[in-house]
Each structure stands twice: as structure tokens, then as C-alpha cells.
Amino acid sequence: MRVSLFLYLVVFLVFSPAFGKIDVNIVSESIVRVRAHKNDRVIAEGSGFVVNEEGYVLTNAHLLVDAERLTILVPKTSAEMLSQQIFANRDMNLALLRVQGLDLPPLNLSEQGAAIGRIVQTLKSSAQAGFQVAQGTIGAYQDVPGKTVRDPVVHLLQHNAMVTARAFGMPLFNECGDVVAINLPDPDSGRWPFRKEEPRGTIFALRSGDIIAVLKGRKIAHSVVKEECLSAIERAEQEKKLAEDRIKAARDSAQAIAKTARDRARAERAARLAAEKAKAQADSVSKAVADSINAAQQALEREKEDRIAAQKAADSLAAVHQQKQKETSQRLQLIIISGAALVILVLLGWFLFARTKKAQLRSASSLLNKAEHEAEAAREAAAQAPQPAPFKCLLEGQDNTGQPFALSIPALALPSGATLGRSPTSAEFIIDHEAVSREHIRLIYTDGDLYVEDLNALNGTRLNGRLLNPHEQVGLQNNDQLEIGPVVFQVRLIQE
């Protein structure tokens, strides 16, 4: 048990990730292409995802407008199948299709959703690279009332995980890989059907609560995850607490082993005293045997004198005296043999008892040393665990065209350095603007302060109006103004 605890601590400290990332190979199995046909040509195309094993697919309602025929294309097999429209709500921009024989695994819906500032992920696709992960954060919630009092309120969220228009209808995942929303076009981009504009800066998505309500209302089977998805920092803190609890358990176990060893040592001392007492008793018995032998010898001498005297008195008594002498000699030999055997047995028992207790004492000492080494190793492993910054960094602002931007940098990402830029492959936090370099700046927390470093960006970086030199690290304070190319951010340091 102690060895398995130590191995768990080592594996957690070495392999624990900074945040969760969906497995593209797994979730893409549930993604399909939705095509609307009219007059034998495709008039609209988007994405959708499977919600149960009976072939039900969720997608955007605007794809179905004016469609005479609907088909589902499975990207993995390139098979195209006819689908049936089950439900469509234009106010929510949500539609439910069914495809007979669609044997694809369903995705899980999150009942808890995701809070503002949480990391979210979705998929984007291309003919060359296939499916890829697009990551961002939730910037705001928006409630859109219905056209009449009886119409329900539509609950939307906004995020900056940038995708193309073909990704409308794609699921939006939380860090645990559960669906928290479905991507939609901007509701203000035009009347139905929405104009086919590429998204810029902010993506709208219909929250999972409205999706679950639609499926429940139509009694469509679906899988719901009720537990809240913990953030990377919360998971790290939870794992840290578990590790501390296991370290405490290991320490308590070591103390219990040490107490057992002390109890065994006390038992050993008691056994040694008992053996010494038994030896004293054996010495007493040996002395008593020796006294018995001396007394017997004296009796033998007296008997010899009596025999001589009796032999003079009468020859008839000689045979009687000889018989009595023979019996007395046999008793004396029996007494001597019994006494010697008793002494040997007592000494042999004391020797075996002392040898067994000595071996037990060595075993207890070895167990105590082993427990102390394991406890020390557990303390060292806990001391080496990475510590997050005491605050997270929230960047809020807009570019020179008025486009809003918002980035939330978790506290756990700051000690190792967080890179911000336009490239989703080389930057950890994305600023989707053509004037921002692929890797523009890096934020790092060290020695109790937060610093910003310009990564030799083409359009430069300014802090409170001052142009930073390439690779110069300058301290960041709360409410500082940080200009990344044309994008102006207000720095907010939020204590955790």
C-alpha cells in the first residue's frame, strides 16, 4: 500500500497536465456534415453532432430553410445518407434530424454549462488537415427574448474559439470534453436565412440548457453529465489535497509502524527478563539436584557403615542389605539423569527464545527505517509540486475598429509562461487579428510579480504608451494599458 501511494504521487507530479484538451480522434467520430438540397443542388451546408444511438443529430435550423431534401455526410467514411427533419426552431436556430442506420457514437451534454472566463474548445475542419481543435474562453452571456410573451428566452454565450462558417452547428466542449453549447451564426447578421459571413472575433453559441430542454420536451433519449467540470486550477488543487491526505496517511502509517516496533522492543525486553528469570530458576533446580546428589552420597556412606555393622551381626541379613543397596543405587541414577535432562531442556528453551526475539527486533528495526525513508520521499515529492500564481490575469479591450477581445489567463499557466498570439498551433492564448504576430507576447509570473515580454513582434507592444524592446521583460500592474499591435487591453489581476 505504501509503495502504491508513493508511485501515485510521482505519476501525478510528473504527468499532470496544465489543462484538459479534447481528443480529436474520439469526438470527431460523432461529427457529421449537414447538406440542404434544392433542385438537385446543395444550397446550404453546415455541421452537426450525434446525441443518441438511434441516429438523432443536432444542427442549426437556418440550414433547413427552403430545403427540398436533407442529407447527412459522414466524414470518416464519406457515406451520404438521407435524413428526416424532426424539429426546427428558428428563434433558437436549433434543429433535430434523424437518420436511419446512422451507427455513430453520441456526445454527452453538460447540465452545468460553463462560466464566463472558462476555457472552451470546438472543432474546425479543412480538406487538407481534417479536424483540428480551436480553443478560446467564454467572454459573455446573452439572453434573447422571444418574439411574443409565450415564446421562451434563448440563452446564448459568446466565445473566441475561432472557426469558419462551415463549423456552425459544431459542438462547443468544456475542459472535460462535455458539450456546453452549439455554435451559431451571429443572430444580428441578417434575416433568415443568416448571411453566410465568416465569423470575426466573437462566436455565438446556444447553451446546453436550452438543448436539453428541447430533447426532454420531445422525449428524445440523450446522455447528460450532471457534475460540474472543474477547471485546471481546481483539478490541480483537488489533486494536491488528495496528495496531502495520502502523505498524511503515509505519515500516520509510519508512526503506527514505529509504535508497533517500540511495542515489539518492549516485548523483547520483557522476554529477555523472562528468559533471565527462567535461567535463574534452572540454576536453582541444578543446585537442588546437586544437593540431592550430596545427600544421597552421604546416605550411601551411612548405609555402607550400617551394612558392615550388620554383616558382623548376622550373615542372614547380607542378602537383604545387598538388595536394598541395588534399589537405592537405581533411584540415585534416575534422580541424576532426570535432573540433568531438566537443566538441558531449560537452557535449550532459553537459547531458542532469545534467538527468535532477536530476529524479531531486527525485522522491526528494518520496517521502521523503511517507513521513515518512504515518508521522507513523500514529503520531498509534495514540496516539489508546482505552485500557481496567487491571481489570474484578465485582458479586456478592443482593436482600432471596435472589435471586442477578452482573454482569461489562468493562475496555473502563469509560472511556466503563457504565450499570446495569432497562431493556434504555437500560441497558448489566441488573439485572432491579422496585425497580431503568430507569437506576439509572453506573460510570466516569477518572484511574486507578473512580467510581459515582447517576442520580437512585427507591430510591436506598448505598455501604458511605452514601446517595449524585443525580449525586454517589464512588470505588469493592475489596470495597466497593454497594446498588442492595434488591440488595446485593460489589465486586470484577479486574486484567486
Secondary structure, DSSP 8 states (H G I E B T S, - for coil): -HHHHHHHHHHHHHH--SS----HHHHGGGEEEEEEEETTEEEEEEEEEE-STT-EEEE-GGGGTT-SEEEEEETTTTEEEE-EEEEEETTTTEEEEE-TT-------EESS---TT-EEEEEEEETTTEEEEEEEEEEEEEEE--SSTTS--EEEEEE-----GGGTT-EEE-TTS-EEEEEE--TTS-SSS-------S-EEEEEHHHHHHHHHHTT----EE-S----HHHHHHHHHHHHHHHHHHHHHHHHHHHHHHHHHHHHHHHHHHHHHHHHHHHHHHHHHHHHHHHHHHHHHHHHHHHHHHHHHH-GGGHHHHHHHHHHHHHHHHHHHHHHHHHHHHHHHHHHHHHHHHHHHHHHHHHHHHHHHHHHHHHHHHHHTS----SEEEEEEEE-TT--EEEEEE-GGGSTT-EEEES-TTT-SEE---TTS-SS-EEEEEETTEEEEEE---TT-EEETTEE--BT-EEEE-TT-EEEETTEEEEEEEEE-
